[in-house]
Every structure is written in C-alpha cells, then in structure tokens.
Amino acid sequence: MAPGLTKPWLLLLAVLLLSTPALAHKASDSFLYLDSGTGELRIDVALRDLALLVPLDQNQDRQITGREVRSQRAAITRTVEAGFEVLARSGACRLQGLEWGLSRHSDGRYAAARYRINCPAGEYPEQLRYSLLFDRDSLHRGLVRISSDSGSTLAVLSPDRNTLQLVPGSSRPLETFTTFLVEGVIHLLIGLDHILFLLVLVLPVSLMAKDTGNGTARARILRLAGIVTAFTVAHSITLALAALDLVTLPIAWVETVIAVSIAVAAVNVIWPVLGQKTWKLAFAFGLIHGFGFASVLGDLTNGVSDMALALAGFNLGVEVGQLGLLALGFPVLYLLSRWQLYQRAVVPVLLLAVVSTSLVWAAERAAAI
C-alpha cells in the first residue's frame, strides 16, 4: 500500500481539515496615521487582535460588544500605549490623548485612539518604534501612513524592522517598493485560501494523460503558464481597481465568494461542469481573489502619493510568492501523478478535504455578513 507515500498526505489532510478560519482571513494589521503638520498620531488596532491581550469577551459568548470594549477602555489604552513610542533627539515624546473610540476597516471593528505628540523642548519626532503583538504573532504588521505638506508616504513595521525614521526626506521610493514587495510575498504565503485555490487549479495539469499527446512536459508547462497568466492578469486588474478606490466591494462578501470559488474549482476537477478550460476558471475567480488581496492595502493607500509604488511592489510580491510555490510544488505533483494510488485515492480525498474546508470558511464568512 506504499505507506511511505500515504502517511505524509494523511497528515496534510488533517492539517487542512483542522485549519482555523484565521489562517484564511486578512493578515493581522494595525494602522498608524502620523500627521507631521499637526503633530498628531492615530492608531487603530483590530478588536480581534486586542482580544489576545485584553479580556474583551467578558461573557464568553464569542461576540465582542461595544459595552464590553468601553468597559475595558483603560486596559486597552495601557496595552496599546505600551506597544509603541515616538522618540525625539532628546528622548521619548509624551502622547496626549485627544480622542478614543471605535473605527471600522475592511475586515471589521478596531479600537482607535488619537494623540498629540509633545516632544522634549519642542523637538521634531525622529523615530517611531512599534512592538504591539509581535511576541504573539510574528506575522503581525504595523502599517504606517505619514502625511506632510509635500504628500504622504507609506511604511510597514515588522518584528525584524520595528523602528521607522520620521525625519523629512528619509523615505525612499525604492524602500517603499521593496517593503511592499516583501509584504506581498508574505500575504500570499500566509493566505491558505489563495494557496488552496492555486492547488486545485494546477492539479488537473499534473494529471494530464501522456497517451493523449497533451501530457508531455512541454504541454503541461504551456497549460500551467496559461493558468498562471490568467490568474495573474485577473487579480492584478481588480487589485489595482480596489487599491485605487475605483471599485469597492464589501470584504465580507468577497471572502465568502473566495471560499466558494475554492470549492467550485475543486469539484470541477472531478466533474468539469464548468468545462476543462482551466485558464478561464482561473481568470473568472482571479477577479474576485484580487479584491481579497486588495483588502490589506485599501485601508491605508487611498490618496497616498507613493501608492502606485506600494501597489506595484505588493502585486509583484504576490506574483513572486505564487511562482515560488508553483516552482516547488508542481514538480512534486508531476512526480506523484505517476503513482496510481495518488491518482485514484489521494487526489479524490485531497479534493474532498479542500471542498469541506472551503465550505466551512464560506459558512462562517457568510454568517458574519
């Protein structure tokens, strides 16, 4: 029964079936808006992230109400303020609270606070340090937007780069581009829903029969290139439209349709009710996945002067991550396709696991609409 082949796949199936919804949702981000003209800073932190640090759900009903958040305002404020600081040449700047409340971003509710920055001797703030949630989630990011009279710039704070220079002119276009390129790669790699969609798109290519003349290595590569190109073009179009704020869709609906698209694509591998032109399927559903990719950018980049660089870098990063996965994964699928056990048993069970997982995601996301 080739136990060496089946055990790793059974482990993979268990991981897929037990995957939590958080793995397939928008990455964990906080938003920091610094206005150098007014000397003010606003920070928005997702309630779902704050719940890891502060007991917000006091009645344990898995719902966080406005009353529960307000009752924990002091604890939330202490926790958030301990997670960042603004520094001037002479030392730490004092943060004077101006406003506190709830805000809404594309993926839900956030606790928001606005501060006036008072630095020693009236100095200009030179550094922003951020460490909130890094010890709990290494993939958490602080997305920063700095506004001045000359425009706005973007930056990303991460565990290995938690300090941002605020001196005017310190931001470089190449740095913005490379920062968001890296974030694009990370976003693709941690997006389990996008990875599963790519998997079910390329599975039929790995199973192409040689005796039909379409199963040669060249034919498989050409078909794979068509699928990747269609998916890339489609999600690049909608990613740009959403990031430029030309087309906006509710993120809850988008994520629900993304989950459904995975199930449909998996079913289509076994029963090709939508046809065997996989590149058409990749293009159609790629349009929706593009709006999903845009959710990580849309709350920050609107109206920003270097938004085009951030968008280009992020989109290229998604492609680099996608091509990297395919370069590593497709040869493995190609080799496994020679085993009859893989074709007759592993693939059907794998597709069943993908369908089950994606339908669970769809139900959970639909319930939140």
Secondary structure in CASP SS format (residue, H / E / C, confidence):
PFRMAT SS
TARGET T0000
AUTHOR 0000-0000-0000
METHOD secondary structure of the structure
MODEL  1
M C 1.00
A C 1.00
P H 1.00
G H 1.00
L H 1.00
T H 1.00
K H 1.00
P H 1.00
W H 1.00
L H 1.00
L H 1.00
L H 1.00
L H 1.00
A H 1.00
V H 1.00
L H 1.00
L H 1.00
L C 1.00
S C 1.00
T C 1.00
P H 1.00
A H 1.00
L H 1.00
A H 1.00
H C 1.00
K C 1.00
A C 1.00
S C 1.00
D E 1.00
S E 1.00
F E 1.00
L E 1.00
Y E 1.00
L E 1.00
D E 1.00
S C 1.00
G C 1.00
T C 1.00
G C 1.00
E E 1.00
L E 1.00
R E 1.00
I E 1.00
D E 1.00
V E 1.00
A E 1.00
L H 1.00
R H 1.00
D H 1.00
L H 1.00
A C 1.00
L C 1.00
L C 1.00
V C 1.00
P C 1.00
L C 1.00
D C 1.00
Q C 1.00
N C 1.00
Q C 1.00
D C 1.00
R C 1.00
Q C 1.00
I C 1.00
T C 1.00
G H 1.00
R H 1.00
E H 1.00
V H 1.00
R H 1.00
S H 1.00
Q C 1.00
R H 1.00
A H 1.00
A H 1.00
I H 1.00
T H 1.00
R H 1.00
T H 1.00
V H 1.00
E H 1.00
A C 1.00
G C 1.00
F E 1.00
E E 1.00
V E 1.00
L E 1.00
A E 1.00
R C 1.00
S C 1.00
G E 1.00
A E 1.00
C C 1.00
R E 1.00
L E 1.00
Q E 1.00
G E 1.00
L E 1.00
E E 1.00
W E 1.00
G E 1.00
L E 1.00
S E 1.00
R E 1.00
H E 1.00
S C 1.00
D C 1.00
G E 1.00
R E 1.00
Y E 1.00
A E 1.00
A E 1.00
A E 1.00
R E 1.00
Y E 1.00
R E 1.00
I E 1.00
N E 1.00
C C 1.00
P H 1.00
A H 1.00
G H 1.00
E C 1.00
Y C 1.00
P C 1.00
E C 1.00
Q E 1.00
L E 1.00
R E 1.00
Y E 1.00
S C 1.00
L C 1.00
L C 1.00
F C 1.00
D C 1.00
R C 1.00
D C 1.00
S C 1.00
L C 1.00
H C 1.00
R E 1.00
G E 1.00
L E 1.00
V E 1.00
R E 1.00
I E 1.00
S E 1.00
S E 1.00
D C 1.00
S C 1.00
G E 1.00
S E 1.00
T E 1.00
L E 1.00
A E 1.00
V E 1.00
L E 1.00
S E 1.00
P C 1.00
D C 1.00
R E 1.00
N C 1.00
T E 1.00
L E 1.00
Q E 1.00
L C 1.00
V C 1.00
P C 1.00
G C 1.00
S C 1.00
S C 1.00
R C 1.00
P H 1.00
L H 1.00
E H 1.00
T H 1.00
F H 1.00
T H 1.00
T H 1.00
F H 1.00
L H 1.00
V H 1.00
E H 1.00
G H 1.00
V H 1.00
I H 1.00
H H 1.00
L H 1.00
L H 1.00
I H 1.00
G C 1.00
L H 1.00
D H 1.00
H H 1.00
I H 1.00
L H 1.00
F H 1.00
L H 1.00
L H 1.00
V H 1.00
L H 1.00
V H 1.00
L H 1.00
P H 1.00
V H 1.00
S H 1.00
L C 1.00
M C 1.00
A C 1.00
K H 1.00
D H 1.00
T H 1.00
G C 1.00
N C 1.00
G C 1.00
T C 1.00
A H 1.00
R H 1.00
A H 1.00
R H 1.00
I H 1.00
L H 1.00
R H 1.00
L H 1.00
A H 1.00
G H 1.00
I H 1.00
V H 1.00
T H 1.00
A H 1.00
F H 1.00
T H 1.00
V H 1.00
A H 1.00
H H 1.00
S H 1.00
I H 1.00
T H 1.00
L H 1.00
A H 1.00
L H 1.00
A H 1.00
A H 1.00
L C 1.00
D C 1.00
L C 1.00
V C 1.00
T C 1.00
L C 1.00
P C 1.00
I H 1.00
A H 1.00
W H 1.00
V H 1.00
E H 1.00
T H 1.00
V H 1.00
I H 1.00
A H 1.00
V H 1.00
S H 1.00
I H 1.00
A H 1.00
V H 1.00
A H 1.00
A H 1.00
V H 1.00
N H 1.00
V H 1.00
I H 1.00
W C 1.00
P C 1.00
V C 1.00
L C 1.00
G C 1.00
Q C 1.00
K C 1.00
T H 1.00
W H 1.00
K H 1.00
L H 1.00
A H 1.00
F H 1.00
A H 1.00
F H 1.00
G H 1.00
L H 1.00
I H 1.00
H H 1.00
G H 1.00
F H 1.00
G H 1.00
F H 1.00
A H 1.00
S H 1.00
V H 1.00
L H 1.00
G H 1.00
D H 1.00
L H 1.00
T H 1.00
N C 1.00
G C 1.00
V C 1.00
S C 1.00
D C 1.00
M H 1.00
A H 1.00
L H 1.00
A H 1.00
L H 1.00
A H 1.00
G H 1.00
F H 1.00
N H 1.00
L H 1.00
G H 1.00
V H 1.00
E H 1.00
V H 1.00
G H 1.00
Q H 1.00
L H 1.00
G H 1.00
L H 1.00
L H 1.00
A H 1.00
L H 1.00
G H 1.00
F H 1.00
P H 1.00
V H 1.00
L H 1.00
Y H 1.00
L H 1.00
L H 1.00
S C 1.00
R C 1.00
W C 1.00
Q H 1.00
L H 1.00
Y H 1.00
Q H 1.00
R H 1.00
A H 1.00
V H 1.00
V H 1.00
P H 1.00
V H 1.00
L H 1.00
L H 1.00
L H 1.00
A H 1.00
V H 1.00
V H 1.00
S H 1.00
T H 1.00
S H 1.00
L H 1.00
V H 1.00
W H 1.00
A H 1.00
A H 1.00
E H 1.00
R H 1.00
A H 1.00
A H 1.00
A C 1.00
I C 1.00
END
